[in-house]
Structures are given as structure tokens and as C-alpha cells.
């Protein structure tokens, strides 16, 4: 068995699913992309229940992608978002952890 009881992320079924997902993204078929994304998440979340920080990350990524994903077109866009998000999360964590 592989990581978190997943047989493999390279099995034919997973590879086919990811190929379909990439095709939907390229075709800007948001309905099909969302359905395929839900299948991937279900497959992964069946084995991994996000909790703690992992759950926060899953939720943040899903929200950002749903609201702004199509606008983040370049590597620089994504890098800037990542740097800004890390600063904001770090500030929020410091606030939460204040004695």
C-alpha cells in the first residue's frame, strides 16, 4: 500500500482522471472541471480527513481557486499570491497565539 493507504497516484484510473481534469481546465469547461475536481477530492479525502492546518489549507485553496482561479494566469501571479498569503497567515497565527 502507498501513502495514506492509497494504492498509487500513478494507477491508470487516477492518471485518466487527471488527464480529463487537465483537458477540462484547458477547455475552460468550469462545470466539468468542478465535477472532476470533486472526484479527485473525494478519492483523496476518503483516505485523508483534513484536520488542523491541513484542513485550513484545503479550504483556503478551494476558496481562492473558486473565487479567483481563472484570474491567476501566470507563475508570477501565483508566486505573489503565495508570498502575500504566507505573510497574512503568519500575522494571523501570531495574533491567535498571543498570550
LUMPAKE-878054 format. One record per residue: x, y, z of N, C-alpha, C, O in turn. Coordinates in steps of 0.1 Angstrom, whole numbers, always signed. Each point is the difference from the previous one (the first is absolute). Example, Ala and Ser with C-alpha at 12.3 -4.5 7.8 and 13.67 -1.06 7.14 Angstrom:
% LUMPAKE-878054
   nxx   nyy   nzz  caxx  cayy  cazz   cxx   cyy   czz   oxx   oyy   ozz
  +132   -57   +78    -9   +12    +0    +9   +12    +0   +10    +0    +7
   -14   +11   -14    +9   +11    +0    -8   +11    +8    +5   +11    +1
//
This chain:
% LUMPAKE-878054
   nxx   nyy   nzz  caxx  cayy  cazz   cxx   cyy   czz   oxx   oyy   ozz
    +8   -12    +0    -8   +12    +0    +9   +12    +0   +11    +0    +6
   -16   +11   -12    +8   +12    -1    -4   +10   +11    -4    -4   +11
    +7   +16   -14    -2   +11    +9   -15    +1    +5    -9    +0    -8
    +7    +0   +21   -13    +1    +6   -10   -10    -6   -12    +3    -2
   +17   -15    +0    -9   -11    -5    -4    +1   -14    -9    -7    -5
   +14   +17    -3    -3    +1   -14    +9   -10    -7   +12    +0    +2
   -18    -8   -11    +8    -9    -7   +11    +7    -8   +11    -4    +0
   -15   +14    -7   +10    +8    -8    -7   +12    -5   -12    +0    -3
   +20   +10    +1    -5   +12    -8    +3    -1   -14    -3    +9    -8
    +9   -20    +4    +4    -3   -14    -8   -11    -6    +4    -4   -11
   -14    -1   +18    -8   -10    -7    -8    +5   -11    -2   +12    -1
    -2   -20    -8    -7    +4   -13   -12    +9    +3    -2   +10    -7
    -6   -14   +17   -12    +7    +3    +3   +14    +4    -7   +10    -4
   +17    -8   +13    +4   +14    +4    +6    +8   -11    -3   +11    -2
   +11   -18    -6    +6    +7   -11   -10    +5   -10    +0   +11    -6
   -10   -20    +3   -11    +4    -9    -8   +11    +5    -4   +10    -7
    +1   -10   +20    -8   +10    +7    +7   +14    -1    -6   +10    -3
   +19   -10    +5    +8   +12    +0    +1    +5   -14    +0   +12    -3
    +1   -21    -7    +0    +4   -14   -13    +7    -4    +0   +10    -7
   -11   -16   +11   -13    +7    -2    -1   +13    +6    -5   +10    -5
   +10    -9   +18    +0   +13    +7    +8   +10    -8    -5   +12    -2
   +17   -15    -2    +9    +9    -7    -7    +5   -13    +0   +12    -4
    -7   -21    -3    -7    +3   -12   -11   +10    +3    -3    +9    -8
    -4   -11   +18   -11    +9    +4    +5   +13    +4    -6   +10    -4
   +17    -9   +10    +6   +13    +4    +4    +7   -13    -3   +12    -2
   +10   -19    -7    +4    +6   -13   -12    +5    -8    +1   +10    -7
   -12   -18    +7   -12    +4    -7    -8   +10    +7   -10    +5    -6
   +14    -1   +18    -7   +10    +8   -15    -5    +3    -9    +8    +0
    +8   -21    +1   -13    -6    +3    -1    -1   +15    +3   -10    +6
    -8   +21    +0    +0    +1   +14    -9   -10    +7    +3    -5   +11
   -14    +1   -18    -9   -10    +6    +7   -13    +1    -1    -7   +10
    +7    +3   -21    +7   -14    +0   +12    +1    +9    +2   -10    +7
    +5   +21    -7   +12    +1    +9    -4    -2   +14    +6    -7    +8
   -17   +14    -4    -5    -1   +14    -4   -14    +4    +3    -5   +11
   -10    -2   -21    -4   -14    +3   +12    -9    +1    +1    -8    +9
    +9   +10   -18   +12    -9    +1    +8    +3   +13    +5    -9    +6
    -4   +22    -3    +7    +4   +12    -7    -6   +13    +7    -5    +9
   -20    +5    -9    -7    -7   +11    +3   -14    +1    +1    -6   +11
    +0    -1   -23    +4   -14    +0   +14    -3    +6    +2    -9    +8
    +7   +18   -12   +14    -1    +5    +0    +2   +15    +6    -8    +8
   -13   +18    -3    +0    +3   +14    -7   -11    +8    +5    -4   +10
   -16    -1   -16    -6   -12    +7    +9   -12    +1    +1    -6   +11
    +6    +4   -21   +10   -12    +0   +11    +3   +10    +3   -10    +8
    +2   +21    -7   +10    +3   +10    -5    +1   +14    +5    -5    +9
   -16   +13    -8    -6    +2   +14    -6   -13    +6    -2    -1   +12
    -1    -9   -21    -4   -13    +6   +11    -6    +8    -3    -7   +10
   +15   +10   -13   +12    -5    +7    +6   +10   +10    +7    -4    +9
    -9   +17   -12    +6   +10    +9   -11   +10    +4    -6    +6    -8
    +3    -6   +21    -9   +10    +5    +7   +12    +4    +8    +0   +10
   -10   +11   -17    +8   +12    +3    -4    +6   +13   -12    +2    +3
   +21    +0    +6    -3    +6   +13   +12    +9    +3   +10    +0    -7
   -12    +8   +17   +11    +9    +4    +4    +9   -12    -8    +5    -8
   +21    -3    +7    +5    +9   -11    -2    -6   -13    -2    +8   -10
    +2   -21    +8    -3    -6   -13   -14    +4    -5    -1    +3   -12
    -8    -3   +21   -14    +4    -4    -1   +14    -3    -7    +4   -10
   +15    +5   +17    +0   +14    -3    +5    +2   -15    -5    +8    -7
   +16   -15    +4    +6    +2   -13   -10    -5   -11    -2    +7   -10
    -4   -18   +12   -10    -5   -10   -11   +10    -3    -3    +3   -11
    -2    +2   +22   -11   +10    -1    +5   +13    -7    -7    +5    -8
   +18    +0   +12    +5   +12    -6    +3    -1   -15    -4    +8    -8
   +10   -19    +5    +3    -3   -14   -13    -1    -8    -1    +6   -11
    -9   -13   +16   -13    -1    -7    -7   +13    -2    -5    +3   -10
    +5    +5   +21    -6   +13    -1    +7    +9   -10    -7    +7    -8
   +20    -6    +9    +7    +9    -9    -2    -5   -15    -2    +9    -9
    +3   -22    +7    -2    -5   -14   -14    +3    -5    -2    +4   -11
    -8    -6   +20   -14    +3    -4    -2   +15    -3    -7    +3   -10
   +13    +5   +18    -3   +15    -2    +9    +6   -10    -4    +9    -7
   +17   -13    +6   +10    +7    -8    +8    -9    -9    +9    +5    -7
   -11   -18    +7    +9    -9    -8    +2    +4   -14   +12    -1    -5
   -22    +5    -2    +1    +3   -14    +8   +12    -2    +6    +3   -11
    -5    +6   +21    +8   +12    -2   +14    -1    +3    +8    +8    -3
    -4   -19   +10   +14    -3    +3    +6    -7   -12    +1   -13    +0
    +4   +20   -10    +4    -6   -12   +15    -3    -1    +4    -9    -8
    +4   +17   +15   +14    -2    -2    +7    -5   +13    -6    +0   +11
   +18    -5   -13    +8    -5   +11    +2   +12   +10    -1    -2   +12
    +4   +14   -17    +2   +11    +9   -13    +4    +8    +1    +3   +12
   -13    -5   -18   -12    +3    +7    -1   -10   +12    -3    +4   +11
    +6   -17   -14    -1   -10   +11   +10    +3   +11    -2    -2   +11
   +14    +5   -16   +11    +3   +10    -3   +12    +9    +2    -1   +12
    -8   +11   -18    -3   +12    +8   -12    -4   +10    +1    +5   +11
   -10   -12   -16   -11    -5    +9    +6    -8   +11    -4    +2   +12
   +13   -11   -15    +6    -9   +11    +7    +9   +10    -2    -2   +12
   +10   +11   -16    +8    +8    +9    -9    +9    +9    +2    +1   +12
   -12    +5   -18   -10    +8    +7    -8    -8   +10    -2    +4   +11
    -2   -16   -15    -8    -9    +8    +8    -4   +12    -5    -1   +11
   +18    -3   -13    +8    -4   +11    +2   +11   +10    +0    -3   +12
    +2   +15   -16    +1   +11    +9   -13    +2    +8    +1    +2   +12
   -12    -2   -19   -13    +1    +7    -3   -11   +10    -4    +3   +11
    +7   -15   -15    -2   -11    +9    +9    +0   +12    -3    -3   +11
   +16    +7   -13    +9    +1   +11    -4   +11   +10    +1    -2   +12
    -6   +13   -18    -5   +11    +9   -12    -5    +8    -1    +3   +12
    -8   -10   -19   -12    -5    +7    +4   -11   +11    -6    +1   +11
   +16    -9   -14    +4   -10   +10    +6    +7   +12    -3    -4   +12
   +11   +14   -14    +6    +7   +11   -11    +7    +9    +1    +0   +12
   -12    +5   -19   -11    +6    +8    -7   -11    +8    -3    +3   +12
    +0   -14   -18    -7   -11    +7    +9    -5   +12    -6    -4   +10
   +19    +3   -12    +8    -6   +10    +5   +10   +11    +8    -3    +9
   -13   +16   -10    +4   +10   +10    -5    -5   +14   -11    -5    +2
   +20    +7    +8    -4    -4   +14   -10    +9    +5    -5    -2   +12
//
